[in-house]
């Protein structure tokens, strides 16, 4: 039996085939990597170009009326306040007031037991009447040379003393009625001021504050005092009454500087209007000058360096740092006296990411409109598929 022949491949031919296959695979992988690297490089370049344009918000330099004002804080105090004290000692019989009572000047507040005072008054009056009668008789007797002139002088002296004692006793009796020295509202009544208790001479009976006129004090630095004038309007906002503004006036200005603080005391006066009360804390503002139609920008546009004020201005889609000279500040806006022109765009948001000459992209409504594409440009632009 004859065996069929078998195809036998040599070792050299097999090694050559493997080498060719490996070379082809390596070439294919290299091409893939090169293509991926080229794609990443192009995409990174595009992203870098896009990152160079910093998105910002802008505002235009515009004319505004700027008001210069001085602001400060302080607490309201009653223009007039009185502590009522007992001017005589005695047992309290009646009390006619309480905390919060509205009283008028001269109105009775309390009644003391006056029996002892009345007796004293009667005694002094009797003594005075006796001496008056003696003096009249002595005047007649001296004419008859029955008494000496020295005796008459002594009687006259005793009579004058008795009359003084009588007036003092009468005044002491009037002190049995404790009265209000000023008109206002009772802010304090000591716990011991009750019927039946003994009140001593000089003891506090009540405290009255005149709430019709209130005052607050501003401590104004020396460099600002020249702007303060008596009669200037003062605007007041108090924490306890949000949303409301009260108007007062500069009432008086201290003529000398306080050595401790280096400031002048400026006292502002306000009508209570039924809402303001002593002790309320508030912020006061005094307008002392006004400038019409001056270039101004938002405070937000100012860079952080307060010693060298500057802003970023958008020119040809680039950020340009421009030094400015500032004037009055009024609320959220500040006057620009030098450095900017009306209509220029200043950056208000995005300043921290900017650099001199860097590309910017204005994203708010103040951005200038992009020019429409011309027909030639539109024809040249490739159509999107």
C-alpha positions in Angstrom: 0.0 0.0 0.0 1.3 3.4 -1.0 1.1 6.3 1.4 -0.2 9.7 0.2 2.3 12.5 0.2 2.1 15.4 3.1 2.9 19.1 2.6 5.7 20.0 5.0 6.5 23.8 5.6 10.0 24.7 6.4 10.9 26.6 9.7 12.3 29.5 7.7 9.1 30.1 5.8 7.0 30.0 9.0 9.2 32.6 10.8 9.0 34.9 7.8 5.2 34.8 7.9 5.1 35.7 11.6 7.4 38.6 11.1 5.3 40.1 8.3 2.1 39.8 10.4 3.7 41.5 13.4 5.0 44.4 11.2 1.5 45.0 9.8 -0.1 45.0 13.2 2.5 47.4 14.6 2.0 49.8 11.6 -1.8 49.7 12.1 -1.5 50.5 15.9 0.9 53.4 15.2 -1.5 54.9 12.7 -4.3 54.7 15.3 -2.2 56.3 18.0 -1.1 59.1 15.7 -4.6 59.8 14.6 -5.8 60.0 18.2 -3.0 62.2 19.2 -3.6 64.6 16.3 -7.3 64.7 17.3 -6.5 65.5 20.9 -4.0 68.2 19.9 -6.5 69.9 17.7 -9.3 69.7 20.3 -6.9 71.1 23.0 -5.9 74.0 20.9 -9.5 74.9 20.2 -10.3 74.7 24.0 -7.3 76.9 24.8 -8.4 79.5 22.3 -11.9 79.4 23.8 -10.6 79.7 27.4 -8.7 82.9 26.4 -11.9 84.9 26.1 -13.0 85.5 29.7 -16.8 86.0 30.2 -17.6 89.3 31.9 -20.5 91.5 32.8 -20.2 95.2 32.0 -21.9 98.6 32.7 -21.6 101.8 30.8 -20.3 105.1 32.2 -23.4 107.2 32.6 -24.4 110.6 34.0 -26.0 110.7 37.4 -26.8 113.2 40.1 -24.4 112.5 43.0 -25.1 113.5 46.5 -22.3 113.9 49.0 -23.3 112.9 52.6 -21.9 112.1 56.0 -23.3 109.0 57.7 -23.1 107.8 61.3 -24.9 105.9 64.0 -26.3 106.9 67.4 -29.0 106.4 70.0 -31.9 108.7 70.5 -32.2 110.5 73.8 -34.9 112.8 75.2 -34.1 116.4 74.7 -35.3 117.1 78.3 -35.4 114.7 81.2 -36.1 115.3 84.9 -35.8 113.2 88.0 -38.5 114.3 90.4 -37.4 114.2 94.1 -39.3 114.8 97.3 -38.8 118.3 98.7 -40.3 117.4 102.0 -40.5 114.3 104.2 -43.8 112.6 105.0 -46.1 109.7 104.6 -47.5 109.2 101.0 -51.2 109.5 101.0 -52.0 109.3 97.2 -50.1 108.6 94.0 -51.5 110.0 90.8 -49.2 108.4 88.2 -47.6 105.3 86.9 -44.9 104.3 84.4 -46.1 105.4 80.9 -48.4 108.2 82.3 -48.4 111.4 80.2 -48.1 114.4 82.5 -48.0 118.1 82.1 -45.7 120.6 83.8 -47.2 121.5 87.3 -49.5 118.4 87.4 -49.7 116.7 90.8 -47.9 113.4 91.0 -48.3 112.5 94.7 -49.8 113.8 97.9 -47.9 113.6 101.2 -49.5 113.8 104.7 -49.4 117.5 105.4 -50.8 117.6 108.9 -47.5 118.3 110.6 -46.7 121.0 108.1 -50.0 122.7 108.6 -49.4 122.8 112.3 -46.0 124.3 111.8 -47.5 126.9 109.5 -50.1 127.8 112.1 -47.5 128.2 114.8 -45.3 130.5 112.7 -48.4 132.5 111.6 -49.4 133.0 115.3 -46.0 134.1 116.2 -45.9 136.5 113.3 -49.3 138.0 114.2 -48.2 138.5 117.8 -45.0 140.3 116.8 -46.9 142.5 114.3 -49.2 143.6 117.1 -46.3 144.3 119.4 -44.6 146.3 116.7 -47.6 148.5 116.2 -47.9 149.2 120.0 -44.1 149.9 120.2 -44.4 152.4 117.5 -47.0 154.3 119.5 -45.1 154.0 122.7 -41.9 155.3 121.3 -43.8 158.4 120.3 -44.8 158.8 123.9 -41.3 158.0 125.0 -42.5 155.0 126.9 -40.0 152.6 125.1 -36.6 153.2 123.7 -35.8 153.2 120.0 -33.6 150.1 120.6 -36.6 148.2 121.9 -38.6 149.1 118.8 -35.7 148.0 116.5 -35.5 144.6 118.3 -39.2 144.1 117.9 -39.0 145.0 114.2 -36.1 142.5 113.8 -38.1 139.7 115.5 -41.1 140.5 113.3 -39.0 140.2 110.1 -37.7 136.8 111.3 -41.2 135.6 112.1 -42.4 136.6 108.7 -39.6 134.7 107.1 -40.4 131.6 109.1 -44.0 131.9 108.1 -43.1 132.0 104.4 -40.8 129.0 104.8 -43.5 127.0 106.5 -46.0 127.9 103.8 -43.5 126.8 101.1 -42.8 123.6 103.0 -46.5 122.9 103.0 -46.7 123.4 99.3 -44.0 120.6 98.9 -46.5 118.1 100.3 -47.9 118.0 96.8 -45.2 116.6 94.5 -45.6 118.1 91.0 -44.1 117.4 87.6 -41.4 119.9 86.7 -41.8 119.3 82.9 -44.3 117.8 80.5 -43.6 114.4 79.2 -44.0 110.7 79.9 -43.1 108.9 83.2 -40.3 106.5 82.5 -39.7 105.3 86.0 -41.5 105.0 89.3 -39.5 103.5 92.2 -41.1 100.5 94.0 -41.3 102.3 97.3 -43.5 105.1 95.9 -46.8 103.7 97.2 -49.5 105.1 99.6 -48.5 104.5 103.2 -44.7 104.5 102.7 -42.5 107.2 104.2 -40.7 109.4 101.7 -37.6 111.3 102.8 -36.5 114.7 101.7 -34.4 114.3 98.4 -35.7 110.8 97.7 -36.5 110.0 94.0 -40.2 109.9 93.2 -40.4 109.6 89.4 -38.4 110.2 86.2 -40.1 112.1 83.4 -38.8 112.3 79.8 -40.0 114.8 77.2 -40.5 112.6 74.1 -41.8 115.5 72.0 -38.3 116.3 70.9 -35.5 113.7 70.6 -31.8 114.1 70.0 -29.0 111.9 68.6 -25.3 112.8 68.6 -22.9 112.3 65.7 -19.2 112.3 66.4 -17.8 114.0 63.2 -14.1 113.9 62.4 -12.2 117.2 62.1 -11.8 116.9 58.3 -15.6 116.7 57.9 -16.7 119.4 60.3 -16.6 122.2 57.7 -19.4 120.5 55.8 -21.7 120.5 58.9 -24.1 123.5 59.3 -26.9 124.2 61.8 -30.2 123.6 60.1 -29.1 121.0 57.6 -31.7 118.2 57.1 -30.9 114.8 58.7 -32.3 111.5 57.5 -32.7 108.9 60.2 -33.4 105.1 59.9 -33.9 103.1 63.1 -33.5 99.4 63.5 -36.7 99.0 65.4 -38.8 100.6 62.6 -37.6 99.1 59.3 -38.6 100.7 56.1 -39.3 104.1 57.6 -37.2 107.3 57.3 -37.5 110.2 59.7 -36.3 113.7 59.0 -34.7 116.0 61.5 -32.2 118.9 61.5 -28.7 119.7 62.8 -29.6 121.5 66.0 -26.2 122.5 67.3 -22.5 121.8 66.9 -19.9 121.7 69.6 -17.5 124.6 69.2 -14.4 122.6 70.4 -13.0 119.2 69.4 -13.1 116.3 71.9 -9.6 115.7 73.0 -10.1 112.0 73.5 -11.7 111.1 70.2 -10.6 114.0 68.0 -14.2 114.5 66.8 -16.8 117.3 67.1 -20.2 116.5 68.6 -23.0 117.3 66.2 -26.4 117.1 67.9 -29.4 116.3 65.6 -32.9 117.0 66.6 -36.0 114.9 65.7 -39.8 115.2 66.3 -41.0 111.9 67.9 -44.1 111.7 65.7 -45.4 109.1 68.1 -43.1 106.3 66.8 -39.6 107.3 67.8 -38.7 106.6 71.4 -35.6 107.3 73.6 -33.1 104.5 73.4 -33.7 103.5 69.8 -30.6 103.0 67.7 -30.4 104.2 64.2 -28.2 105.4 61.3 -28.2 109.1 60.3 -27.3 110.7 57.0 -26.6 114.4 56.3 -26.4 115.6 52.7 -24.0 118.5 52.3 -23.4 118.8 48.6 -24.9 117.7 45.2 -23.4 117.4 41.7 -25.6 117.2 38.7 -25.0 115.0 35.6 -21.6 113.7 36.5 -20.0 110.5 35.0 -20.5 107.6 37.3 -20.0 103.9 37.5 -21.1 101.1 39.8 -18.9 100.5 42.9 -18.6 96.9 41.7 -16.4 98.0 38.8 -13.6 99.2 41.1 -10.6 97.0 41.5 -9.6 96.0 45.0 -6.6 98.4 45.3 -8.2 101.3 47.2 -4.9 103.3 47.2 -4.8 103.3 43.4 -8.4 103.1 42.1 -8.7 101.6 38.7 -11.2 99.7 36.5 -11.1 97.3 33.6 -12.5 98.9 30.4 -13.6 96.7 27.4 -12.0 98.1 24.2 -12.0 96.0 21.0 -13.0 92.9 23.1 -9.9 93.3 25.3 -9.6 94.2 28.9 -7.7 97.5 29.5 -6.8 98.5 33.0 -7.5 102.3 33.4 -6.6 104.3 36.5 -9.5 106.6 37.6 -9.9 109.6 39.9 -13.0 109.3 42.0 -15.3 111.9 43.4 -18.5 111.6 45.5 -19.9 108.2 46.4 -23.7 107.8 46.6 -25.1 104.4 47.4 -24.0 101.8 44.8 -22.5 104.3 42.4 -19.3 106.5 42.5 -18.4 109.6 40.6 -15.5 109.4 38.1 -13.8 112.7 37.7 -10.9 111.6 35.5 -10.0 108.5 33.4 -13.3 107.5 31.7 -15.7 108.9 29.1 -19.4 108.6 29.0 -20.6 105.4 27.3 -17.4 103.4 27.9 -17.9 99.8 29.2 -16.4 98.9 32.6 -16.2 95.4 33.8 -18.4 94.7 36.9 -18.2 90.9 37.1 -15.4 88.6 36.2 -12.6 91.0 37.1 -10.6 88.5 39.1 -9.9 86.3 36.0 -8.8 89.2 33.8 -5.3 90.3 32.8 -4.2 93.4 30.9 -4.9 93.0 27.2 -6.8 89.7 27.7 -9.7 88.7 25.5 -13.2 89.1 27.0 -16.6 88.0 26.1 -19.4 90.3 27.3 -22.4 88.3 28.4 -24.9 90.8 29.7 -27.3 93.1 28.0 -24.8 96.0 27.9 -22.7 94.1 25.4 -22.6 95.7 21.9 -24.6 93.9 19.3 -22.6 91.6 17.0 -22.5 92.8 13.3 -24.8 90.8 11.0 -23.0 88.6 8.5 -22.6 90.1 5.0 -23.9 88.2 1.9 -20.4 87.3 0.8 -19.6 86.0 4.3 -22.8 84.0 4.4 -22.1 82.5 1.0 -18.6 81.5 2.0 -19.7 79.9 5.3 -20.0 76.1 4.9 -23.5 74.8 5.3 -24.1 72.6 8.3 -25.2 69.0 7.6 
